[in-house]
Amino acid sequence: MNDMTNTPPLAGDALPYRPSLRISNRDWLMIIAAFVLSRVALYGMGYFGVQLYGAPDIGPLQAYCQFDCVWFQRIIENGYDLYPRWLSKGNAANWAFMPLYPMLAGGLSSLLNMESLIGLMLVANIAFFISLPLMLLVLRQLKLGDETARFGVWLLAFSPFSAYFVSGYTESMFMALMLGMFLFAYREQWLMVAFLGIFISGTRNLGVMMVFPVLILALQAYGWREFFRFTERAFKVVFTLWLIPLGLFSYMVYLYHLTGDALAFKHIQVAWGRYMDSPLDWWLSGFELGGRKTYLSIMVIFGWCLNGYLFSQKRWAEATLMFICCTIPLMTGLNAMPRYMFGLYPTLLAIILLAHRWPAIRPAVLCISGMVASFIAVAFVNFKFFTV
């Protein structure tokens, strides 16, 4: 991609690079294999994890319904709360959880006449399956080659924090929508970006931050002068930027009518001990408190290194999104930081770019990633709080 500091002459005159989206039978077999093997491994680890260390009467699906998954179940079964009434102090409500995922899972549960938990798991796994070919197409779009693209698929399937991709969390939907948005933004197909953007901001509140990489990619493609000339292409980009927050804004309108507070999803975070402070203070506090907090602070350093590498490679759009989506949660605490980092396409892209530069490290990366994924999976199903 072009360096943002260099605006090429006649910036938007070149046709966008749009390789075929066709996926060969061989690659489809690889995608299916990666999906099936990762599901068997992770659900198997979850089952044996609770058998050995937890409650043996819990099945693999129930074992993976921890923390956020329970909140989504309540939304499906009871709707959004009128007032706070959960947790030990009775000061928590489910307003912090965006509506698109439970809406889809609840609709599927009703359609197939099954439990809400199965609906949550089905939607998560369907979304994750969709994310695998999208990862392949995105990496091909970046001209990284077929071998690197296939490595990216396996890395996504067995990423260190894959437990969240098989559980009742929004991570799978968020990843699939993010990959789709980047794919179409790279191809300068802005209406598709806008369409997916509405859904991503209704999946996670940080989805609204996709406006920044979309804008950066548009500036790289057309140059800033294009927007002052009010051309058709510039209008499409601006229209896209307007539409992306629509999912979040719709939820805010709903919350206003339900609770009288359009920002209830933000204000209720205090029930989980989250409040605004300097991200550096939160990071340093992890080393002071020790234990699992130290682990979280170390993971933040790892994320900063990957983020810095993206900037060094002039992947401005991806690096900016990663910086924003890691810094905002860190401003309210250390909890869940590894999940926030590895639920982002740019984080995986940084690792993929390193493996593309040094192909010899690919087997080691996949082995280490798989081992960490196994450890996190066993800890997650046994309700260890550092995996929240």
Secondary structure, 3 states (H helix, E strand, C coil): CCCCCCCCCCCCCCCCCCCCCCCCHHHHHHHHHHHHHHHHHHHHHHHHHHHHHCCCCCCHHHHCCCCHHHHHHHHHHHCCCCCCCECCCCCECHHHCCCHHHHHHHHHHHHHCCCHHHHHHHHHHHHHHHHHHHHHHHHHHCCCCHHHHHHHHHHHHCCCCHHHHCCCCCHHHHHHHHHHHHHHHHCCCHHHHHHHHHHHHCCCHHHHHHHHHHHHHHHHHHCCHHHHCCCHHHHHHHHHHHHCCHHHHHHHHHHHHHHCCCCHHHHHHHHHCCCCCCHHHHHHHHHHHCCHHHHHHHHHHHHHHHHHHHHHCCCHHHHHHHHHHHHHHHCCCCCCHHHHHHCCHHHHHHHHHHHHHCHHHHHHHHHHHHHHHHHHHHHHHCCCHHHC
